[in-house]
Amino acid sequence: MRIGEFDFPDKCPEGCPFEESFMKWGQSAICGRCPVFVCAPCTDDDTGEAFCLVKPEDYRLDWAKAWFEWFRDGMHGRPEIIL
């Protein structure tokens, strides 16, 4: 999936430190801000319709850049995103 000038996978990349973590779920979970998690297409179980939580064109470009660099640089620590 493309957000601005950045390409992201449609699913969590192998080795993401948050994949099997408590950080994935909940109100303050880091994954709730990740473009892979919020912009990837999902399917509604009831209707079968495809949707995403945030459309890629509506995702913040400053966050996309921070996440892109974090993935590119080996997923160490946490991405630096400004709320």
Summary of the structure (lengths in Angstrom):
residues: 83
radius of gyration: 12.7
end to end distance: 22.8
largest distance: 38.7
contacts: 186
relative contact order: 0.21
helix: 33%
strand: 10%
